[in-house]
Amino acid sequence: MDEKQLQALANERVKHNSLLNINLLIASWSGAEAALNAELTHHLGYKE
């Protein structure tokens, strides 16, 4: 592989890792949202 091909491969790897991190962040927000909704339901005594 020449230097340009290696750089292109490295750039794709960075993009892949960024997308993976974004997906993990969204998943953690979804989990936090569910927990907060459950807490609110418990606090109010009924679902909003």
C-alpha distance matrix in Angstrom:
0.0 3.7 6.7 8.1 6.0 6.5 9.9 10.6 10.1 12.3 14.7 15.2 15.9 18.5 20.1 20.4 22.0 24.3 25.5 26.2 28.1 30.1 31.0 32.2 34.2 35.9 36.7 38.4 40.3 41.6 42.8 44.5 46.1 47.5 48.9 50.5 52.0 53.5 54.9 56.4 57.9 59.4 60.8 62.3 63.5 62.2 59.1 58.8
3.7 0.0 3.8 5.6 5.4 6.4 8.8 10.1 10.8 12.5 14.4 15.7 16.8 18.7 20.3 21.4 22.9 24.7 26.2 27.3 28.9 30.7 32.0 33.3 35.0 36.7 37.9 39.4 41.1 42.6 43.9 45.4 46.9 48.6 50.0 51.3 52.9 54.6 55.9 57.3 59.0 60.5 61.6 63.2 64.6 63.3 60.1 59.6
6.7 3.8 0.0 3.8 5.5 5.1 6.1 8.6 9.8 10.5 12.2 14.3 15.3 16.5 18.4 19.9 21.1 22.6 24.5 25.7 27.0 28.7 30.4 31.6 32.9 34.8 36.3 37.5 39.1 40.8 42.2 43.4 45.0 46.9 48.1 49.3 51.0 52.8 53.9 55.2 57.1 58.6 59.6 61.2 62.7 61.5 58.4 57.8
8.1 5.6 3.8 0.0 3.8 5.4 5.1 6.1 8.6 9.8 10.5 12.3 14.2 15.3 16.5 18.4 20.0 21.1 22.7 24.4 25.8 27.1 28.8 30.4 31.6 33.1 34.8 36.3 37.6 39.2 40.9 42.1 43.4 45.4 46.9 47.9 49.5 51.4 52.6 53.7 55.5 57.3 58.2 59.6 61.2 59.8 56.6 55.8
6.0 5.4 5.5 3.8 0.0 3.8 5.4 5.1 6.1 8.6 9.8 10.6 12.4 14.3 15.4 16.5 18.5 20.0 21.2 22.6 24.4 25.9 27.1 28.8 30.4 31.8 33.1 34.8 36.4 37.7 39.3 40.8 42.1 43.8 45.4 46.7 48.1 49.9 51.3 52.5 54.1 55.8 57.0 58.4 59.8 58.3 55.1 54.5
6.5 6.4 5.1 5.4 3.8 0.0 3.8 5.4 5.1 6.1 8.6 9.9 10.6 12.4 14.4 15.3 16.6 18.5 20.1 21.1 22.6 24.5 25.9 27.1 28.7 30.5 31.7 33.1 34.8 36.4 37.7 39.1 40.7 42.4 43.7 45.0 46.7 48.3 49.6 51.0 52.7 54.2 55.3 56.9 58.3 57.1 54.0 53.6
9.9 8.8 6.1 5.1 5.4 3.8 0.0 3.8 5.4 5.0 6.1 8.6 9.8 10.6 12.4 14.2 15.4 16.5 18.5 20.0 21.1 22.7 24.5 25.8 27.0 28.8 30.4 31.6 33.1 34.9 36.4 37.5 39.0 40.9 42.3 43.3 45.0 46.9 48.0 49.2 51.1 52.7 53.6 55.1 56.7 55.5 52.4 51.7
10.6 10.1 8.6 6.1 5.1 5.4 3.8 0.0 3.8 5.4 5.1 6.3 8.7 10.0 10.6 12.3 14.3 15.4 16.7 18.4 20.1 21.2 22.7 24.5 25.8 27.2 28.8 30.5 31.8 33.2 35.0 36.3 37.5 39.4 41.0 42.1 43.5 45.5 46.8 47.9 49.6 51.4 52.4 53.7 55.3 53.8 50.6 49.9
10.1 10.8 9.8 8.6 6.1 5.1 5.4 3.8 0.0 3.8 5.4 5.2 6.3 8.8 10.0 10.6 12.4 14.3 15.5 16.5 18.5 20.1 21.2 22.7 24.5 26.0 27.1 28.8 30.5 31.8 33.3 34.8 36.3 37.9 39.4 40.8 42.2 43.9 45.3 46.6 48.2 49.8 51.1 52.5 53.9 52.5 49.4 48.9
12.3 12.5 10.5 9.8 8.6 6.1 5.0 5.4 3.8 0.0 3.8 5.5 5.1 6.3 8.8 9.9 10.7 12.4 14.4 15.3 16.6 18.5 20.1 21.2 22.6 24.6 25.9 27.1 28.8 30.5 31.8 33.0 34.7 36.5 37.7 39.0 40.7 42.4 43.5 44.9 46.8 48.2 49.3 50.9 52.4 51.2 48.2 47.7
14.7 14.4 12.2 10.5 9.8 8.6 6.1 5.1 5.4 3.8 0.0 3.8 5.4 5.1 6.3 8.7 10.0 10.6 12.5 14.3 15.4 16.7 18.6 20.1 21.1 22.8 24.5 25.9 27.2 28.9 30.6 31.7 33.0 35.0 36.5 37.5 39.1 41.0 42.2 43.3 45.1 46.8 47.7 49.2 50.8 49.5 46.4 45.6
15.2 15.7 14.3 12.3 10.6 9.9 8.6 6.3 5.2 5.5 3.8 0.0 3.8 5.4 5.1 6.1 8.6 9.8 10.6 12.3 14.2 15.3 16.6 18.4 19.9 21.2 22.6 24.4 25.8 27.1 28.9 30.3 31.6 33.3 34.9 36.2 37.5 39.3 40.8 42.0 43.5 45.3 46.5 47.8 49.2 47.7 44.5 44.0
15.9 16.8 15.3 14.2 12.4 10.6 9.8 8.7 6.3 5.1 5.4 3.8 0.0 3.8 5.5 5.1 6.2 8.6 10.0 10.5 12.3 14.3 15.4 16.5 18.3 20.1 21.1 22.6 24.4 25.9 27.1 28.7 30.3 31.8 33.2 34.6 36.2 37.8 39.1 40.6 42.2 43.7 44.9 46.5 47.8 46.6 43.6 43.2
18.5 18.7 16.5 15.3 14.3 12.4 10.6 10.0 8.8 6.3 5.1 5.4 3.8 0.0 3.8 5.4 5.2 6.1 8.7 9.8 10.5 12.3 14.3 15.3 16.4 18.4 20.0 21.1 22.6 24.4 25.9 26.9 28.5 30.5 31.7 32.8 34.6 36.4 37.4 38.7 40.6 42.1 43.1 44.7 46.2 45.1 42.1 41.5
20.1 20.3 18.4 16.5 15.4 14.4 12.4 10.6 10.0 8.8 6.3 5.1 5.5 3.8 0.0 3.8 5.5 5.1 6.3 8.6 9.9 10.6 12.4 14.3 15.3 16.6 18.5 20.1 21.2 22.7 24.6 25.8 26.9 28.9 30.5 31.5 32.9 34.9 36.2 37.3 39.0 40.8 41.8 43.1 44.7 43.3 40.1 39.4
20.4 21.4 19.9 18.4 16.5 15.3 14.2 12.3 10.6 9.9 8.7 6.1 5.1 5.4 3.8 0.0 3.8 5.4 5.2 6.2 8.7 9.9 10.7 12.4 14.3 15.5 16.6 18.5 20.1 21.2 22.8 24.5 25.8 27.3 29.0 30.4 31.7 33.4 34.9 36.2 37.7 39.4 40.7 42.1 43.3 41.9 38.8 38.4
22.0 22.9 21.1 20.0 18.5 16.6 15.4 14.3 12.4 10.7 10.0 8.6 6.2 5.2 5.5 3.8 0.0 3.8 5.5 5.0 6.1 8.6 9.8 10.5 12.2 14.3 15.3 16.5 18.4 20.0 21.1 22.5 24.2 25.9 27.1 28.5 30.2 31.8 33.0 34.5 36.2 37.6 38.8 40.5 41.8 40.7 37.8 37.5
24.3 24.7 22.6 21.1 20.0 18.5 16.5 15.4 14.3 12.4 10.6 9.8 8.6 6.1 5.1 5.4 3.8 0.0 3.8 5.4 5.1 6.2 8.7 9.9 10.5 12.4 14.3 15.4 16.6 18.5 20.1 21.1 22.5 24.5 25.9 26.8 28.5 30.5 31.5 32.7 34.6 36.2 37.1 38.6 40.2 39.1 36.0 35.4
25.5 26.2 24.5 22.7 21.2 20.1 18.5 16.7 15.5 14.4 12.5 10.6 10.0 8.7 6.3 5.2 5.5 3.8 0.0 3.8 5.4 5.0 6.2 8.7 9.8 10.6 12.3 14.3 15.3 16.5 18.5 20.0 21.0 22.7 24.5 25.7 26.9 28.8 30.3 31.4 32.9 34.8 35.9 37.2 38.6 37.2 34.0 33.4
26.2 27.3 25.7 24.4 22.6 21.1 20.0 18.4 16.5 15.3 14.3 12.3 10.5 9.8 8.6 6.2 5.0 5.4 3.8 0.0 3.8 5.4 5.1 6.3 8.6 10.0 10.6 12.4 14.4 15.4 16.7 18.5 20.0 21.4 22.9 24.5 25.9 27.4 28.9 30.3 31.8 33.3 34.7 36.2 37.4 36.1 33.2 33.0
28.1 28.9 27.0 25.8 24.4 22.6 21.1 20.1 18.5 16.6 15.4 14.2 12.3 10.5 9.9 8.7 6.1 5.1 5.4 3.8 0.0 3.8 5.4 5.1 6.1 8.7 9.8 10.6 12.3 14.3 15.4 16.5 18.3 20.1 21.2 22.4 24.3 25.9 27.0 28.4 30.3 31.7 32.7 34.4 35.8 34.9 32.0 31.7
30.1 30.7 28.7 27.1 25.9 24.5 22.7 21.2 20.1 18.5 16.7 15.3 14.3 12.3 10.6 9.9 8.6 6.2 5.0 5.4 3.8 0.0 3.8 5.4 5.0 6.2 8.6 9.9 10.6 12.3 14.3 15.3 16.4 18.5 20.1 20.9 22.4 24.4 25.7 26.7 28.5 30.3 31.2 32.6 34.1 32.9 29.8 29.2
31.0 32.0 30.4 28.8 27.1 25.9 24.5 22.7 21.2 20.1 18.6 16.6 15.4 14.3 12.4 10.7 9.8 8.7 6.2 5.1 5.4 3.8 0.0 3.8 5.4 5.2 6.2 8.7 9.9 10.6 12.5 14.3 15.3 16.7 18.6 20.0 21.1 22.8 24.5 25.7 27.0 28.8 30.2 31.5 32.7 31.3 28.2 27.9
32.2 33.3 31.6 30.4 28.8 27.1 25.8 24.5 22.7 21.2 20.1 18.4 16.5 15.3 14.3 12.4 10.5 9.9 8.7 6.3 5.1 5.4 3.8 0.0 3.8 5.5 5.0 6.2 8.7 9.9 10.6 12.3 14.2 15.5 16.7 18.4 20.0 21.3 22.7 24.3 25.8 27.2 28.6 30.3 31.4 30.4 27.6 27.7
34.2 35.0 32.9 31.6 30.4 28.7 27.0 25.8 24.5 22.6 21.1 19.9 18.3 16.4 15.3 14.3 12.2 10.5 9.8 8.6 6.1 5.0 5.4 3.8 0.0 3.8 5.4 5.1 6.2 8.7 9.9 10.5 12.2 14.3 15.4 16.4 18.3 20.1 21.0 22.3 24.3 25.7 26.7 28.3 29.8 28.9 26.2 25.8
35.9 36.7 34.8 33.1 31.8 30.5 28.8 27.2 26.0 24.6 22.8 21.2 20.1 18.4 16.6 15.5 14.3 12.4 10.6 10.0 8.7 6.2 5.2 5.5 3.8 0.0 3.8 5.4 5.1 6.2 8.7 9.8 10.4 12.4 14.3 15.2 16.3 18.4 19.9 20.8 22.4 24.3 25.4 26.6 28.1 26.7 23.7 23.2
36.7 37.9 36.3 34.8 33.1 31.7 30.4 28.8 27.1 25.9 24.5 22.6 21.1 20.0 18.5 16.6 15.3 14.3 12.3 10.6 9.8 8.6 6.2 5.0 5.4 3.8 0.0 3.8 5.4 5.1 6.3 8.7 9.9 10.8 12.6 14.3 15.4 16.8 18.6 20.0 21.2 22.8 24.4 25.8 26.8 25.6 22.7 22.9
38.4 39.4 37.5 36.3 34.8 33.1 31.6 30.5 28.8 27.1 25.9 24.4 22.6 21.1 20.1 18.5 16.5 15.4 14.3 12.4 10.6 9.9 8.7 6.2 5.1 5.4 3.8 0.0 3.8 5.4 5.1 6.2 8.5 9.9 10.6 12.3 14.2 15.4 16.5 18.3 20.0 21.2 22.4 24.3 25.5 24.7 22.2 22.4
40.3 41.1 39.1 37.6 36.4 34.8 33.1 31.8 30.5 28.8 27.2 25.8 24.4 22.6 21.2 20.1 18.4 16.6 15.3 14.4 12.3 10.6 9.9 8.7 6.2 5.1 5.4 3.8 0.0 3.8 5.4 5.0 6.0 8.6 9.8 10.3 12.1 14.1 15.1 16.2 18.1 19.8 20.6 22.1 23.7 22.8 20.0 19.7
41.6 42.6 40.8 39.2 37.7 36.4 34.9 33.2 31.8 30.5 28.9 27.1 25.9 24.4 22.7 21.2 20.0 18.5 16.5 15.4 14.3 12.3 10.6 9.9 8.7 6.2 5.1 5.4 3.8 0.0 3.8 5.5 5.1 6.2 8.7 9.9 10.5 12.4 14.3 15.3 16.5 18.4 19.8 21.0 22.1 20.8 17.8 17.8
42.8 43.9 42.2 40.9 39.3 37.7 36.4 35.0 33.3 31.8 30.6 28.9 27.1 25.9 24.6 22.8 21.1 20.1 18.5 16.7 15.4 14.3 12.5 10.6 9.9 8.7 6.3 5.1 5.4 3.8 0.0 3.8 5.4 5.2 6.3 8.7 9.9 10.7 12.4 14.3 15.4 16.7 18.4 20.1 20.9 20.1 17.6 18.3
44.5 45.4 43.4 42.1 40.8 39.1 37.5 36.3 34.8 33.0 31.7 30.3 28.7 26.9 25.8 24.5 22.5 21.1 20.0 18.5 16.5 15.3 14.3 12.3 10.5 9.8 8.7 6.2 5.0 5.5 3.8 0.0 3.8 5.4 5.1 6.1 8.6 9.9 10.5 12.2 14.2 15.3 16.3 18.2 19.6 19.2 17.0 17.2
46.1 46.9 45.0 43.4 42.1 40.7 39.0 37.5 36.3 34.7 33.0 31.6 30.3 28.5 26.9 25.8 24.2 22.5 21.0 20.0 18.3 16.4 15.3 14.2 12.2 10.4 9.9 8.5 6.0 5.1 5.4 3.8 0.0 3.8 5.4 5.1 6.1 8.6 9.8 10.4 12.2 14.1 15.1 16.3 17.8 16.8 14.2 14.0
47.5 48.6 46.9 45.4 43.8 42.4 40.9 39.4 37.9 36.5 35.0 33.3 31.8 30.5 28.9 27.3 25.9 24.5 22.7 21.4 20.1 18.5 16.7 15.5 14.3 12.4 10.8 9.9 8.6 6.2 5.2 5.4 3.8 0.0 3.8 5.5 5.1 6.2 8.6 9.9 10.5 12.3 14.1 15.3 16.1 15.0 12.4 13.2
48.9 50.0 48.1 46.9 45.4 43.7 42.3 41.0 39.4 37.7 36.5 34.9 33.2 31.7 30.5 29.0 27.1 25.9 24.5 22.9 21.2 20.1 18.6 16.7 15.4 14.3 12.6 10.6 9.8 8.7 6.3 5.1 5.4 3.8 0.0 3.8 5.5 5.1 6.2 8.7 9.9 10.6 12.2 14.3 15.1 14.9 13.2 14.3
50.5 51.3 49.3 47.9 46.7 45.0 43.3 42.1 40.8 39.0 37.5 36.2 34.6 32.8 31.5 30.4 28.5 26.8 25.7 24.5 22.4 20.9 20.0 18.4 16.4 15.2 14.3 12.3 10.3 9.9 8.7 6.1 5.1 5.5 3.8 0.0 3.8 5.4 5.0 6.1 8.5 9.7 10.3 12.1 13.8 13.7 12.0 12.3
52.0 52.9 51.0 49.5 48.1 46.7 45.0 43.5 42.2 40.7 39.1 37.5 36.2 34.6 32.9 31.7 30.2 28.5 26.9 25.9 24.3 22.4 21.1 20.0 18.3 16.3 15.4 14.2 12.1 10.5 9.9 8.6 6.1 5.1 5.5 3.8 0.0 3.8 5.4 5.0 6.1 8.5 9.7 10.5 11.8 10.8 8.5 9.0
53.5 54.6 52.8 51.4 49.9 48.3 46.9 45.5 43.9 42.4 41.0 39.3 37.8 36.4 34.9 33.4 31.8 30.5 28.8 27.4 25.9 24.4 22.8 21.3 20.1 18.4 16.8 15.4 14.1 12.4 10.7 9.9 8.6 6.2 5.1 5.4 3.8 0.0 3.8 5.4 5.1 6.1 8.5 9.9 10.2 9.9 8.6 10.4
54.9 55.9 53.9 52.6 51.3 49.6 48.0 46.8 45.3 43.5 42.2 40.8 39.1 37.4 36.2 34.9 33.0 31.5 30.3 28.9 27.0 25.7 24.5 22.7 21.0 19.9 18.6 16.5 15.1 14.3 12.4 10.5 9.8 8.6 6.2 5.0 5.4 3.8 0.0 3.8 5.4 5.1 6.0 8.6 9.7 10.5 10.2 11.5
56.4 57.3 55.2 53.7 52.5 51.0 49.2 47.9 46.6 44.9 43.3 42.0 40.6 38.7 37.3 36.2 34.5 32.7 31.4 30.3 28.4 26.7 25.7 24.3 22.3 20.8 20.0 18.3 16.2 15.3 14.3 12.2 10.4 9.9 8.7 6.1 5.0 5.4 3.8 0.0 3.8 5.4 5.0 6.0 8.2 8.5 7.9 8.4
57.9 59.0 57.1 55.5 54.1 52.7 51.1 49.6 48.2 46.8 45.1 43.5 42.2 40.6 39.0 37.7 36.2 34.6 32.9 31.8 30.3 28.5 27.0 25.8 24.3 22.4 21.2 20.0 18.1 16.5 15.4 14.2 12.2 10.5 9.9 8.5 6.1 5.1 5.4 3.8 0.0 3.8 5.5 5.3 5.7 5.2 5.0 7.0
59.4 60.5 58.6 57.3 55.8 54.2 52.7 51.4 49.8 48.2 46.8 45.3 43.7 42.1 40.8 39.4 37.6 36.2 34.8 33.3 31.7 30.3 28.8 27.2 25.7 24.3 22.8 21.2 19.8 18.4 16.7 15.3 14.1 12.3 10.6 9.7 8.5 6.1 5.1 5.4 3.8 0.0 3.8 5.6 5.1 6.9 8.2 10.6
60.8 61.6 59.6 58.2 57.0 55.3 53.6 52.4 51.1 49.3 47.7 46.5 44.9 43.1 41.8 40.7 38.8 37.1 35.9 34.7 32.7 31.2 30.2 28.6 26.7 25.4 24.4 22.4 20.6 19.8 18.4 16.3 15.1 14.1 12.2 10.3 9.7 8.5 6.0 5.0 5.5 3.8 0.0 3.8 5.6 8.1 9.6 10.8
62.3 63.2 61.2 59.6 58.4 56.9 55.1 53.7 52.5 50.9 49.2 47.8 46.5 44.7 43.1 42.1 40.5 38.6 37.2 36.2 34.4 32.6 31.5 30.3 28.3 26.6 25.8 24.3 22.1 21.0 20.1 18.2 16.3 15.3 14.3 12.1 10.5 9.9 8.6 6.0 5.3 5.6 3.8 0.0 3.8 5.4 7.4 8.2
63.5 64.6 62.7 61.2 59.8 58.3 56.7 55.3 53.9 52.4 50.8 49.2 47.8 46.2 44.7 43.3 41.8 40.2 38.6 37.4 35.8 34.1 32.7 31.4 29.8 28.1 26.8 25.5 23.7 22.1 20.9 19.6 17.8 16.1 15.1 13.8 11.8 10.2 9.7 8.2 5.7 5.1 5.6 3.8 0.0 3.8 7.1 9.4
62.2 63.3 61.5 59.8 58.3 57.1 55.5 53.8 52.5 51.2 49.5 47.7 46.6 45.1 43.3 41.9 40.7 39.1 37.2 36.1 34.9 32.9 31.3 30.4 28.9 26.7 25.6 24.7 22.8 20.8 20.1 19.2 16.8 15.0 14.9 13.7 10.8 9.9 10.5 8.5 5.2 6.9 8.1 5.4 3.8 0.0 3.8 6.4
59.1 60.1 58.4 56.6 55.1 54.0 52.4 50.6 49.4 48.2 46.4 44.5 43.6 42.1 40.1 38.8 37.8 36.0 34.0 33.2 32.0 29.8 28.2 27.6 26.2 23.7 22.7 22.2 20.0 17.8 17.6 17.0 14.2 12.4 13.2 12.0 8.5 8.6 10.2 7.9 5.0 8.2 9.6 7.4 7.1 3.8 0.0 3.8
58.8 59.6 57.8 55.8 54.5 53.6 51.7 49.9 48.9 47.7 45.6 44.0 43.2 41.5 39.4 38.4 37.5 35.4 33.4 33.0 31.7 29.2 27.9 27.7 25.8 23.2 22.9 22.4 19.7 17.8 18.3 17.2 14.0 13.2 14.3 12.3 9.0 10.4 11.5 8.4 7.0 10.6 10.8 8.2 9.4 6.4 3.8 0.0
